[in-house]
Amino acid sequence: MRAVLGEDQPIMREGIATILRKAGIDLVAAVDNAVDLVHVADTYLPDVVITDIRMPPNLQADGLEAVLKIRADRPETPVIVLSQFLDASYALDLVGDDPRGVGYLLKEKVASPQIIIDAVERVVARDSALDPDVISALLGRKRPHDPLAALTPKEHQVLALMAEGHSNTGIAEQLVVTVAAVERHVTGIFLKLGLSQGASGHRRVLAVLRYLGQ
């Protein structure tokens, strides 16, 4: 597996590079600005692109804009965006119309190497890997006449794991219940939220995220 990395802080860049190399991932380029990130992604066509959001040249959401350009040119490119701040709007912008191969992690999670490696494996497998804290923030917003209030505590847990990108099997493993039980919860959630269940897991994640982002 080959990766390119965009991170303007040298210590963080080297830390992530070390994590990737120890996991056997070939880091073919590590750059400190969004312009070079787009260039190396075009040059090396990596299996995954990992980048900070705020980086030069403008120190705004340059990293996010870079991966959006990369995915516009090659939609199949898996990407993981790292953010210092919990901003659900960034995650929603990143997902766009297709959650496949998309990851969004808070930078503080990088201190746990396995979290970033798991995220890499999930996005390369064309799944999504969205930070649980971002999903919790979306779930926790107060809205008038919020249908989320009708969900049971277990349905809230299932909904959060769905939004992170977990399959029914993965949810069952995390909650230590049967897949059939998860399926019943999913059916109830979609009925209460007025969402189409659909056959595709990716459409399911997208529907949930769009609902939570309203």
PyMOL commands that place a pseudoatom at each C-alpha (Angstrom):
pseudoatom trace, name=CA, resn=MET, resi=1, chain=A, elem=C, hetatm=0, pos=[0.000, 0.000, 0.000]
pseudoatom trace, name=CA, resn=ARG, resi=2, chain=A, elem=C, hetatm=0, pos=[1.305, 3.443, -0.941]
pseudoatom trace, name=CA, resn=ALA, resi=3, chain=A, elem=C, hetatm=0, pos=[0.394, 6.693, 0.797]
pseudoatom trace, name=CA, resn=VAL, resi=4, chain=A, elem=C, hetatm=0, pos=[1.036, 10.408, 0.480]
pseudoatom trace, name=CA, resn=LEU, resi=5, chain=A, elem=C, hetatm=0, pos=[0.843, 12.710, 3.485]
pseudoatom trace, name=CA, resn=GLY, resi=6, chain=A, elem=C, hetatm=0, pos=[0.139, 16.424, 3.862]
pseudoatom trace, name=CA, resn=GLU, resi=7, chain=A, elem=C, hetatm=0, pos=[1.046, 17.970, 7.227]
pseudoatom trace, name=CA, resn=ASP, resi=8, chain=A, elem=C, hetatm=0, pos=[2.793, 21.281, 7.876]
pseudoatom trace, name=CA, resn=GLN, resi=9, chain=A, elem=C, hetatm=0, pos=[3.870, 20.565, 11.472]
pseudoatom trace, name=CA, resn=PRO, resi=10, chain=A, elem=C, hetatm=0, pos=[7.189, 18.657, 11.309]
pseudoatom trace, name=CA, resn=ILE, resi=11, chain=A, elem=C, hetatm=0, pos=[6.693, 16.719, 14.557]
pseudoatom trace, name=CA, resn=MET, resi=12, chain=A, elem=C, hetatm=0, pos=[3.175, 15.599, 13.595]
pseudoatom trace, name=CA, resn=ARG, resi=13, chain=A, elem=C, hetatm=0, pos=[4.306, 14.788, 10.052]
pseudoatom trace, name=CA, resn=GLU, resi=14, chain=A, elem=C, hetatm=0, pos=[7.146, 12.600, 11.295]
pseudoatom trace, name=CA, resn=GLY, resi=15, chain=A, elem=C, hetatm=0, pos=[4.899, 10.943, 13.857]
pseudoatom trace, name=CA, resn=ILE, resi=16, chain=A, elem=C, hetatm=0, pos=[2.319, 9.938, 11.272]
pseudoatom trace, name=CA, resn=ALA, resi=17, chain=A, elem=C, hetatm=0, pos=[5.066, 8.855, 8.882]
pseudoatom trace, name=CA, resn=THR, resi=18, chain=A, elem=C, hetatm=0, pos=[6.504, 6.578, 11.572]
pseudoatom trace, name=CA, resn=ILE, resi=19, chain=A, elem=C, hetatm=0, pos=[3.094, 5.031, 12.281]
pseudoatom trace, name=CA, resn=LEU, resi=20, chain=A, elem=C, hetatm=0, pos=[2.532, 4.322, 8.583]
pseudoatom trace, name=CA, resn=ARG, resi=21, chain=A, elem=C, hetatm=0, pos=[5.976, 2.830, 8.015]
pseudoatom trace, name=CA, resn=LYS, resi=22, chain=A, elem=C, hetatm=0, pos=[5.718, 0.574, 11.069]
pseudoatom trace, name=CA, resn=ALA, resi=23, chain=A, elem=C, hetatm=0, pos=[2.452, -0.737, 9.643]
pseudoatom trace, name=CA, resn=GLY, resi=24, chain=A, elem=C, hetatm=0, pos=[4.212, -1.618, 6.377]
pseudoatom trace, name=CA, resn=ILE, resi=25, chain=A, elem=C, hetatm=0, pos=[2.704, 1.241, 4.397]
pseudoatom trace, name=CA, resn=ASP, resi=26, chain=A, elem=C, hetatm=0, pos=[5.000, 2.801, 1.801]
pseudoatom trace, name=CA, resn=LEU, resi=27, chain=A, elem=C, hetatm=0, pos=[4.974, 6.570, 2.352]
pseudoatom trace, name=CA, resn=VAL, resi=28, chain=A, elem=C, hetatm=0, pos=[5.976, 7.771, -1.109]
pseudoatom trace, name=CA, resn=ALA, resi=29, chain=A, elem=C, hetatm=0, pos=[5.704, 11.514, -0.339]
pseudoatom trace, name=CA, resn=ALA, resi=30, chain=A, elem=C, hetatm=0, pos=[5.229, 13.775, 2.688]
pseudoatom trace, name=CA, resn=VAL, resi=31, chain=A, elem=C, hetatm=0, pos=[4.623, 17.478, 2.002]
pseudoatom trace, name=CA, resn=ASP, resi=32, chain=A, elem=C, hetatm=0, pos=[3.864, 20.576, 4.050]
pseudoatom trace, name=CA, resn=ASN, resi=33, chain=A, elem=C, hetatm=0, pos=[1.346, 22.423, 1.855]
pseudoatom trace, name=CA, resn=ALA, resi=34, chain=A, elem=C, hetatm=0, pos=[-1.838, 21.813, -0.111]
pseudoatom trace, name=CA, resn=VAL, resi=35, chain=A, elem=C, hetatm=0, pos=[-0.414, 22.739, -3.508]
pseudoatom trace, name=CA, resn=ASP, resi=36, chain=A, elem=C, hetatm=0, pos=[2.305, 20.111, -3.271]
pseudoatom trace, name=CA, resn=LEU, resi=37, chain=A, elem=C, hetatm=0, pos=[-0.209, 17.591, -1.916]
pseudoatom trace, name=CA, resn=VAL, resi=38, chain=A, elem=C, hetatm=0, pos=[-2.285, 17.790, -5.084]
pseudoatom trace, name=CA, resn=HIS, resi=39, chain=A, elem=C, hetatm=0, pos=[0.902, 17.528, -7.162]
pseudoatom trace, name=CA, resn=VAL, resi=40, chain=A, elem=C, hetatm=0, pos=[2.265, 14.401, -5.428]
pseudoatom trace, name=CA, resn=ALA, resi=41, chain=A, elem=C, hetatm=0, pos=[-1.157, 12.771, -5.502]
pseudoatom trace, name=CA, resn=ASP, resi=42, chain=A, elem=C, hetatm=0, pos=[-1.291, 13.356, -9.265]
pseudoatom trace, name=CA, resn=THR, resi=43, chain=A, elem=C, hetatm=0, pos=[2.266, 12.082, -9.647]
pseudoatom trace, name=CA, resn=TYR, resi=44, chain=A, elem=C, hetatm=0, pos=[2.230, 8.946, -7.510]
pseudoatom trace, name=CA, resn=LEU, resi=45, chain=A, elem=C, hetatm=0, pos=[-1.477, 7.945, -7.691]
pseudoatom trace, name=CA, resn=PRO, resi=46, chain=A, elem=C, hetatm=0, pos=[-1.310, 6.565, -4.127]
pseudoatom trace, name=CA, resn=ASP, resi=47, chain=A, elem=C, hetatm=0, pos=[-3.623, 4.048, -2.504]
pseudoatom trace, name=CA, resn=VAL, resi=48, chain=A, elem=C, hetatm=0, pos=[-4.511, 6.601, 0.172]
pseudoatom trace, name=CA, resn=VAL, resi=49, chain=A, elem=C, hetatm=0, pos=[-4.073, 10.343, 0.774]
pseudoatom trace, name=CA, resn=ILE, resi=50, chain=A, elem=C, hetatm=0, pos=[-3.794, 11.574, 4.379]
pseudoatom trace, name=CA, resn=THR, resi=51, chain=A, elem=C, hetatm=0, pos=[-3.811, 15.276, 5.158]
pseudoatom trace, name=CA, resn=ASP, resi=52, chain=A, elem=C, hetatm=0, pos=[-4.301, 17.930, 7.781]
pseudoatom trace, name=CA, resn=ILE, resi=53, chain=A, elem=C, hetatm=0, pos=[-7.140, 20.384, 7.091]
pseudoatom trace, name=CA, resn=ARG, resi=54, chain=A, elem=C, hetatm=0, pos=[-5.437, 23.657, 8.026]
pseudoatom trace, name=CA, resn=MET, resi=55, chain=A, elem=C, hetatm=0, pos=[-2.172, 24.044, 6.168]
pseudoatom trace, name=CA, resn=PRO, resi=56, chain=A, elem=C, hetatm=0, pos=[-0.323, 26.421, 3.828]
pseudoatom trace, name=CA, resn=PRO, resi=57, chain=A, elem=C, hetatm=0, pos=[-0.578, 28.333, 1.619]
pseudoatom trace, name=CA, resn=ASN, resi=58, chain=A, elem=C, hetatm=0, pos=[-3.561, 30.019, 3.293]
pseudoatom trace, name=CA, resn=LEU, resi=59, chain=A, elem=C, hetatm=0, pos=[-3.704, 28.167, 6.625]
pseudoatom trace, name=CA, resn=GLN, resi=60, chain=A, elem=C, hetatm=0, pos=[-7.434, 27.761, 6.175]
pseudoatom trace, name=CA, resn=ALA, resi=61, chain=A, elem=C, hetatm=0, pos=[-9.156, 24.594, 4.975]
pseudoatom trace, name=CA, resn=ASP, resi=62, chain=A, elem=C, hetatm=0, pos=[-6.499, 24.138, 2.277]
pseudoatom trace, name=CA, resn=GLY, resi=63, chain=A, elem=C, hetatm=0, pos=[-5.977, 20.447, 2.990]
pseudoatom trace, name=CA, resn=LEU, resi=64, chain=A, elem=C, hetatm=0, pos=[-9.687, 19.736, 2.695]
pseudoatom trace, name=CA, resn=GLU, resi=65, chain=A, elem=C, hetatm=0, pos=[-9.880, 21.681, -0.561]
pseudoatom trace, name=CA, resn=ALA, resi=66, chain=A, elem=C, hetatm=0, pos=[-6.896, 19.721, -1.864]
pseudoatom trace, name=CA, resn=VAL, resi=67, chain=A, elem=C, hetatm=0, pos=[-8.478, 16.306, -1.252]
pseudoatom trace, name=CA, resn=LEU, resi=68, chain=A, elem=C, hetatm=0, pos=[-11.770, 17.500, -2.706]
pseudoatom trace, name=CA, resn=LYS, resi=69, chain=A, elem=C, hetatm=0, pos=[-9.857, 18.403, -5.878]
pseudoatom trace, name=CA, resn=ILE, resi=70, chain=A, elem=C, hetatm=0, pos=[-8.050, 15.064, -5.833]
pseudoatom trace, name=CA, resn=ARG, resi=71, chain=A, elem=C, hetatm=0, pos=[-11.350, 13.179, -5.507]
pseudoatom trace, name=CA, resn=ALA, resi=72, chain=A, elem=C, hetatm=0, pos=[-12.979, 15.343, -8.172]
pseudoatom trace, name=CA, resn=ASP, resi=73, chain=A, elem=C, hetatm=0, pos=[-10.259, 14.235, -10.580]
pseudoatom trace, name=CA, resn=ARG, resi=74, chain=A, elem=C, hetatm=0, pos=[-10.142, 10.628, -9.320]
pseudoatom trace, name=CA, resn=PRO, resi=75, chain=A, elem=C, hetatm=0, pos=[-13.245, 9.807, -7.239]
pseudoatom trace, name=CA, resn=GLU, resi=76, chain=A, elem=C, hetatm=0, pos=[-11.909, 6.371, -6.346]
pseudoatom trace, name=CA, resn=THR, resi=77, chain=A, elem=C, hetatm=0, pos=[-8.960, 7.818, -4.365]
pseudoatom trace, name=CA, resn=PRO, resi=78, chain=A, elem=C, hetatm=0, pos=[-9.302, 6.996, -0.632]
pseudoatom trace, name=CA, resn=VAL, resi=79, chain=A, elem=C, hetatm=0, pos=[-8.658, 10.006, 1.600]
pseudoatom trace, name=CA, resn=ILE, resi=80, chain=A, elem=C, hetatm=0, pos=[-8.321, 10.664, 5.324]
pseudoatom trace, name=CA, resn=VAL, resi=81, chain=A, elem=C, hetatm=0, pos=[-8.548, 14.200, 6.659]
pseudoatom trace, name=CA, resn=LEU, resi=82, chain=A, elem=C, hetatm=0, pos=[-7.137, 15.096, 10.077]
pseudoatom trace, name=CA, resn=SER, resi=83, chain=A, elem=C, hetatm=0, pos=[-8.626, 18.001, 12.000]
pseudoatom trace, name=CA, resn=GLN, resi=84, chain=A, elem=C, hetatm=0, pos=[-7.445, 19.736, 15.154]
pseudoatom trace, name=CA, resn=PHE, resi=85, chain=A, elem=C, hetatm=0, pos=[-10.983, 20.927, 15.846]
pseudoatom trace, name=CA, resn=LEU, resi=86, chain=A, elem=C, hetatm=0, pos=[-14.308, 19.122, 15.949]
pseudoatom trace, name=CA, resn=ASP, resi=87, chain=A, elem=C, hetatm=0, pos=[-16.151, 20.612, 12.973]
pseudoatom trace, name=CA, resn=ALA, resi=88, chain=A, elem=C, hetatm=0, pos=[-18.971, 18.488, 11.621]
pseudoatom trace, name=CA, resn=SER, resi=89, chain=A, elem=C, hetatm=0, pos=[-19.356, 20.727, 8.559]
pseudoatom trace, name=CA, resn=TYR, resi=90, chain=A, elem=C, hetatm=0, pos=[-15.892, 19.687, 7.370]
pseudoatom trace, name=CA, resn=ALA, resi=91, chain=A, elem=C, hetatm=0, pos=[-16.887, 16.035, 7.594]
pseudoatom trace, name=CA, resn=LEU, resi=92, chain=A, elem=C, hetatm=0, pos=[-20.084, 16.663, 5.648]
pseudoatom trace, name=CA, resn=ASP, resi=93, chain=A, elem=C, hetatm=0, pos=[-18.210, 18.633, 2.965]
pseudoatom trace, name=CA, resn=LEU, resi=94, chain=A, elem=C, hetatm=0, pos=[-15.693, 15.806, 2.663]
pseudoatom trace, name=CA, resn=VAL, resi=95, chain=A, elem=C, hetatm=0, pos=[-18.317, 13.096, 2.308]
pseudoatom trace, name=CA, resn=GLY, resi=96, chain=A, elem=C, hetatm=0, pos=[-20.235, 15.046, -0.325]
pseudoatom trace, name=CA, resn=ASP, resi=97, chain=A, elem=C, hetatm=0, pos=[-22.366, 12.643, -2.332]
pseudoatom trace, name=CA, resn=ASP, resi=98, chain=A, elem=C, hetatm=0, pos=[-20.238, 9.567, -1.768]
pseudoatom trace, name=CA, resn=PRO, resi=99, chain=A, elem=C, hetatm=0, pos=[-18.973, 8.338, 1.628]
pseudoatom trace, name=CA, resn=ARG, resi=100, chain=A, elem=C, hetatm=0, pos=[-16.952, 5.489, 0.112]
pseudoatom trace, name=CA, resn=GLY, resi=101, chain=A, elem=C, hetatm=0, pos=[-13.241, 5.717, 0.806]
pseudoatom trace, name=CA, resn=VAL, resi=102, chain=A, elem=C, hetatm=0, pos=[-13.553, 8.753, 3.086]
pseudoatom trace, name=CA, resn=GLY, resi=103, chain=A, elem=C, hetatm=0, pos=[-12.093, 9.183, 6.568]
pseudoatom trace, name=CA, resn=TYR, resi=104, chain=A, elem=C, hetatm=0, pos=[-12.276, 12.099, 8.995]
pseudoatom trace, name=CA, resn=LEU, resi=105, chain=A, elem=C, hetatm=0, pos=[-10.321, 11.894, 12.275]
pseudoatom trace, name=CA, resn=LEU, resi=106, chain=A, elem=C, hetatm=0, pos=[-9.518, 14.322, 15.038]
pseudoatom trace, name=CA, resn=LYS, resi=107, chain=A, elem=C, hetatm=0, pos=[-5.780, 14.882, 15.333]
pseudoatom trace, name=CA, resn=GLU, resi=108, chain=A, elem=C, hetatm=0, pos=[-5.763, 13.897, 18.980]
pseudoatom trace, name=CA, resn=LYS, resi=109, chain=A, elem=C, hetatm=0, pos=[-6.646, 10.345, 17.920]
pseudoatom trace, name=CA, resn=VAL, resi=110, chain=A, elem=C, hetatm=0, pos=[-3.350, 10.024, 16.040]
pseudoatom trace, name=CA, resn=ALA, resi=111, chain=A, elem=C, hetatm=0, pos=[-1.722, 9.420, 19.424]
pseudoatom trace, name=CA, resn=SER, resi=112, chain=A, elem=C, hetatm=0, pos=[-3.222, 5.932, 19.118]
pseudoatom trace, name=CA, resn=PRO, resi=113, chain=A, elem=C, hetatm=0, pos=[-1.499, 4.372, 16.075]
pseudoatom trace, name=CA, resn=GLN, resi=114, chain=A, elem=C, hetatm=0, pos=[-4.105, 1.646, 15.659]
pseudoatom trace, name=CA, resn=ILE, resi=115, chain=A, elem=C, hetatm=0, pos=[-6.874, 4.189, 15.102]
pseudoatom trace, name=CA, resn=ILE, resi=116, chain=A, elem=C, hetatm=0, pos=[-5.196, 5.736, 12.074]
pseudoatom trace, name=CA, resn=ILE, resi=117, chain=A, elem=C, hetatm=0, pos=[-4.170, 2.331, 10.685]
pseudoatom trace, name=CA, resn=ASP, resi=118, chain=A, elem=C, hetatm=0, pos=[-7.733, 1.035, 11.084]
pseudoatom trace, name=CA, resn=ALA, resi=119, chain=A, elem=C, hetatm=0, pos=[-8.986, 4.153, 9.287]
pseudoatom trace, name=CA, resn=VAL, resi=120, chain=A, elem=C, hetatm=0, pos=[-6.517, 3.575, 6.443]
pseudoatom trace, name=CA, resn=GLU, resi=121, chain=A, elem=C, hetatm=0, pos=[-7.626, -0.031, 6.058]
pseudoatom trace, name=CA, resn=ARG, resi=122, chain=A, elem=C, hetatm=0, pos=[-11.299, 0.958, 6.055]
pseudoatom trace, name=CA, resn=VAL, resi=123, chain=A, elem=C, hetatm=0, pos=[-11.030, 3.707, 3.444]
pseudoatom trace, name=CA, resn=VAL, resi=124, chain=A, elem=C, hetatm=0, pos=[-8.817, 1.596, 1.183]
pseudoatom trace, name=CA, resn=ALA, resi=125, chain=A, elem=C, hetatm=0, pos=[-11.530, -1.081, 1.391]
pseudoatom trace, name=CA, resn=ARG, resi=126, chain=A, elem=C, hetatm=0, pos=[-13.960, 1.640, 0.154]
pseudoatom trace, name=CA, resn=ASP, resi=127, chain=A, elem=C, hetatm=0, pos=[-15.687, 1.949, 3.527]
pseudoatom trace, name=CA, resn=SER, resi=128, chain=A, elem=C, hetatm=0, pos=[-15.953, 5.181, 5.511]
pseudoatom trace, name=CA, resn=ALA, resi=129, chain=A, elem=C, hetatm=0, pos=[-14.134, 6.013, 8.747]
pseudoatom trace, name=CA, resn=LEU, resi=130, chain=A, elem=C, hetatm=0, pos=[-15.716, 9.003, 10.463]
pseudoatom trace, name=CA, resn=ASP, resi=131, chain=A, elem=C, hetatm=0, pos=[-14.625, 10.083, 13.923]
pseudoatom trace, name=CA, resn=PRO, resi=132, chain=A, elem=C, hetatm=0, pos=[-17.104, 9.009, 16.624]
pseudoatom trace, name=CA, resn=ASP, resi=133, chain=A, elem=C, hetatm=0, pos=[-16.791, 12.408, 18.338]
pseudoatom trace, name=CA, resn=VAL, resi=134, chain=A, elem=C, hetatm=0, pos=[-17.972, 14.166, 15.165]
pseudoatom trace, name=CA, resn=ILE, resi=135, chain=A, elem=C, hetatm=0, pos=[-20.976, 11.848, 14.921]
pseudoatom trace, name=CA, resn=SER, resi=136, chain=A, elem=C, hetatm=0, pos=[-21.743, 12.443, 18.607]
pseudoatom trace, name=CA, resn=ALA, resi=137, chain=A, elem=C, hetatm=0, pos=[-21.698, 16.202, 17.996]
pseudoatom trace, name=CA, resn=LEU, resi=138, chain=A, elem=C, hetatm=0, pos=[-24.188, 15.827, 15.152]
pseudoatom trace, name=CA, resn=LEU, resi=139, chain=A, elem=C, hetatm=0, pos=[-26.403, 13.549, 17.229]
pseudoatom trace, name=CA, resn=GLY, resi=140, chain=A, elem=C, hetatm=0, pos=[-26.249, 15.891, 20.193]
pseudoatom trace, name=CA, resn=ARG, resi=141, chain=A, elem=C, hetatm=0, pos=[-27.486, 19.028, 18.453]
pseudoatom trace, name=CA, resn=LYS, resi=142, chain=A, elem=C, hetatm=0, pos=[-30.784, 20.376, 19.756]
pseudoatom trace, name=CA, resn=ARG, resi=143, chain=A, elem=C, hetatm=0, pos=[-33.413, 20.967, 17.099]
pseudoatom trace, name=CA, resn=PRO, resi=144, chain=A, elem=C, hetatm=0, pos=[-37.121, 21.742, 17.477]
pseudoatom trace, name=CA, resn=HIS, resi=145, chain=A, elem=C, hetatm=0, pos=[-39.378, 18.745, 16.979]
pseudoatom trace, name=CA, resn=ASP, resi=146, chain=A, elem=C, hetatm=0, pos=[-36.330, 16.522, 16.556]
pseudoatom trace, name=CA, resn=PRO, resi=147, chain=A, elem=C, hetatm=0, pos=[-37.288, 12.956, 15.471]
pseudoatom trace, name=CA, resn=LEU, resi=148, chain=A, elem=C, hetatm=0, pos=[-34.069, 11.747, 17.128]
pseudoatom trace, name=CA, resn=ALA, resi=149, chain=A, elem=C, hetatm=0, pos=[-35.915, 12.173, 20.424]
pseudoatom trace, name=CA, resn=ALA, resi=150, chain=A, elem=C, hetatm=0, pos=[-38.133, 9.261, 19.408]
pseudoatom trace, name=CA, resn=LEU, resi=151, chain=A, elem=C, hetatm=0, pos=[-35.184, 6.867, 19.199]
pseudoatom trace, name=CA, resn=THR, resi=152, chain=A, elem=C, hetatm=0, pos=[-34.463, 4.457, 22.010]
pseudoatom trace, name=CA, resn=PRO, resi=153, chain=A, elem=C, hetatm=0, pos=[-30.994, 4.522, 23.668]
pseudoatom trace, name=CA, resn=LYS, resi=154, chain=A, elem=C, hetatm=0, pos=[-30.031, 1.397, 21.725]
pseudoatom trace, name=CA, resn=GLU, resi=155, chain=A, elem=C, hetatm=0, pos=[-31.209, 2.948, 18.460]
pseudoatom trace, name=CA, resn=HIS, resi=156, chain=A, elem=C, hetatm=0, pos=[-29.046, 5.992, 19.230]
pseudoatom trace, name=CA, resn=GLN, resi=157, chain=A, elem=C, hetatm=0, pos=[-26.036, 3.676, 19.595]
pseudoatom trace, name=CA, resn=VAL, resi=158, chain=A, elem=C, hetatm=0, pos=[-26.826, 1.889, 16.349]
pseudoatom trace, name=CA, resn=LEU, resi=159, chain=A, elem=C, hetatm=0, pos=[-27.389, 5.172, 14.491]
pseudoatom trace, name=CA, resn=ALA, resi=160, chain=A, elem=C, hetatm=0, pos=[-24.033, 6.535, 15.654]
pseudoatom trace, name=CA, resn=LEU, resi=161, chain=A, elem=C, hetatm=0, pos=[-22.194, 3.410, 14.498]
pseudoatom trace, name=CA, resn=MET, resi=162, chain=A, elem=C, hetatm=0, pos=[-24.060, 3.462, 11.182]
pseudoatom trace, name=CA, resn=ALA, resi=163, chain=A, elem=C, hetatm=0, pos=[-22.980, 7.058, 10.598]
pseudoatom trace, name=CA, resn=GLU, resi=164, chain=A, elem=C, hetatm=0, pos=[-19.360, 6.154, 11.349]
pseudoatom trace, name=CA, resn=GLY, resi=165, chain=A, elem=C, hetatm=0, pos=[-19.560, 3.640, 8.492]
pseudoatom trace, name=CA, resn=HIS, resi=166, chain=A, elem=C, hetatm=0, pos=[-19.934, 0.320, 10.286]
pseudoatom trace, name=CA, resn=SER, resi=167, chain=A, elem=C, hetatm=0, pos=[-21.838, -2.543, 8.687]
pseudoatom trace, name=CA, resn=ASN, resi=168, chain=A, elem=C, hetatm=0, pos=[-24.623, -4.378, 10.538]
pseudoatom trace, name=CA, resn=THR, resi=169, chain=A, elem=C, hetatm=0, pos=[-22.127, -7.121, 11.350]
pseudoatom trace, name=CA, resn=GLY, resi=170, chain=A, elem=C, hetatm=0, pos=[-19.630, -4.591, 12.694]
pseudoatom trace, name=CA, resn=ILE, resi=171, chain=A, elem=C, hetatm=0, pos=[-22.334, -2.925, 14.796]
pseudoatom trace, name=CA, resn=ALA, resi=172, chain=A, elem=C, hetatm=0, pos=[-23.393, -6.305, 16.192]
pseudoatom trace, name=CA, resn=GLU, resi=173, chain=A, elem=C, hetatm=0, pos=[-19.814, -7.061, 17.205]
pseudoatom trace, name=CA, resn=GLN, resi=174, chain=A, elem=C, hetatm=0, pos=[-19.389, -3.716, 18.956]
pseudoatom trace, name=CA, resn=LEU, resi=175, chain=A, elem=C, hetatm=0, pos=[-22.703, -3.893, 20.819]
pseudoatom trace, name=CA, resn=VAL, resi=176, chain=A, elem=C, hetatm=0, pos=[-22.441, -7.649, 21.483]
pseudoatom trace, name=CA, resn=VAL, resi=177, chain=A, elem=C, hetatm=0, pos=[-25.837, -8.404, 19.979]
pseudoatom trace, name=CA, resn=THR, resi=178, chain=A, elem=C, hetatm=0, pos=[-27.003, -10.481, 17.024]
pseudoatom trace, name=CA, resn=VAL, resi=179, chain=A, elem=C, hetatm=0, pos=[-27.025, -9.173, 13.464]
pseudoatom trace, name=CA, resn=ALA, resi=180, chain=A, elem=C, hetatm=0, pos=[-30.778, -9.801, 13.388]
pseudoatom trace, name=CA, resn=ALA, resi=181, chain=A, elem=C, hetatm=0, pos=[-31.198, -7.497, 16.394]
pseudoatom trace, name=CA, resn=VAL, resi=182, chain=A, elem=C, hetatm=0, pos=[-29.198, -4.779, 14.657]
pseudoatom trace, name=CA, resn=GLU, resi=183, chain=A, elem=C, hetatm=0, pos=[-31.312, -5.156, 11.526]
pseudoatom trace, name=CA, resn=ARG, resi=184, chain=A, elem=C, hetatm=0, pos=[-34.472, -4.642, 13.607]
pseudoatom trace, name=CA, resn=HIS, resi=185, chain=A, elem=C, hetatm=0, pos=[-32.988, -1.493, 15.138]
pseudoatom trace, name=CA, resn=VAL, resi=186, chain=A, elem=C, hetatm=0, pos=[-31.963, -0.176, 11.705]
pseudoatom trace, name=CA, resn=THR, resi=187, chain=A, elem=C, hetatm=0, pos=[-35.472, -0.719, 10.365]
pseudoatom trace, name=CA, resn=GLY, resi=188, chain=A, elem=C, hetatm=0, pos=[-36.927, 1.153, 13.327]
pseudoatom trace, name=CA, resn=ILE, resi=189, chain=A, elem=C, hetatm=0, pos=[-34.464, 4.020, 12.921]
pseudoatom trace, name=CA, resn=PHE, resi=190, chain=A, elem=C, hetatm=0, pos=[-35.247, 4.534, 9.265]
pseudoatom trace, name=CA, resn=LEU, resi=191, chain=A, elem=C, hetatm=0, pos=[-38.967, 4.422, 9.903]
pseudoatom trace, name=CA, resn=LYS, resi=192, chain=A, elem=C, hetatm=0, pos=[-38.753, 7.004, 12.701]
pseudoatom trace, name=CA, resn=LEU, resi=193, chain=A, elem=C, hetatm=0, pos=[-36.490, 9.318, 10.689]
pseudoatom trace, name=CA, resn=GLY, resi=194, chain=A, elem=C, hetatm=0, pos=[-38.419, 8.924, 7.457]
pseudoatom trace, name=CA, resn=LEU, resi=195, chain=A, elem=C, hetatm=0, pos=[-35.391, 7.702, 5.528]
pseudoatom trace, name=CA, resn=SER, resi=196, chain=A, elem=C, hetatm=0, pos=[-35.264, 5.143, 2.741]
pseudoatom trace, name=CA, resn=GLN, resi=197, chain=A, elem=C, hetatm=0, pos=[-33.478, 2.032, 3.949]
pseudoatom trace, name=CA, resn=GLY, resi=198, chain=A, elem=C, hetatm=0, pos=[-32.057, 1.043, 0.555]
pseudoatom trace, name=CA, resn=ALA, resi=199, chain=A, elem=C, hetatm=0, pos=[-29.847, -1.939, -0.203]
pseudoatom trace, name=CA, resn=SER, resi=200, chain=A, elem=C, hetatm=0, pos=[-26.500, -0.182, -0.315]
pseudoatom trace, name=CA, resn=GLY, resi=201, chain=A, elem=C, hetatm=0, pos=[-24.584, 0.346, 2.907]
pseudoatom trace, name=CA, resn=HIS, resi=202, chain=A, elem=C, hetatm=0, pos=[-22.940, 3.424, 1.404]
pseudoatom trace, name=CA, resn=ARG, resi=203, chain=A, elem=C, hetatm=0, pos=[-26.299, 4.993, 0.550]
pseudoatom trace, name=CA, resn=ARG, resi=204, chain=A, elem=C, hetatm=0, pos=[-27.343, 4.205, 4.087]
pseudoatom trace, name=CA, resn=VAL, resi=205, chain=A, elem=C, hetatm=0, pos=[-24.386, 6.104, 5.565]
pseudoatom trace, name=CA, resn=LEU, resi=206, chain=A, elem=C, hetatm=0, pos=[-24.977, 9.013, 3.207]
pseudoatom trace, name=CA, resn=ALA, resi=207, chain=A, elem=C, hetatm=0, pos=[-28.665, 9.192, 4.102]
pseudoatom trace, name=CA, resn=VAL, resi=208, chain=A, elem=C, hetatm=0, pos=[-27.875, 9.234, 7.814]
pseudoatom trace, name=CA, resn=LEU, resi=209, chain=A, elem=C, hetatm=0, pos=[-25.185, 11.897, 7.444]
pseudoatom trace, name=CA, resn=ARG, resi=210, chain=A, elem=C, hetatm=0, pos=[-27.426, 14.091, 5.354]
pseudoatom trace, name=CA, resn=TYR, resi=211, chain=A, elem=C, hetatm=0, pos=[-30.142, 13.813, 7.952]
pseudoatom trace, name=CA, resn=LEU, resi=212, chain=A, elem=C, hetatm=0, pos=[-27.789, 14.610, 10.820]
pseudoatom trace, name=CA, resn=GLY, resi=213, chain=A, elem=C, hetatm=0, pos=[-26.339, 17.543, 8.886]
pseudoatom trace, name=CA, resn=GLN, resi=214, chain=A, elem=C, hetatm=0, pos=[-29.677, 19.270, 8.401]
for i in range(1, 214): cmd.bond("trace and resi %d" % i, "trace and resi %d" % (i + 1))
show_as sticks, trace
zoom trace
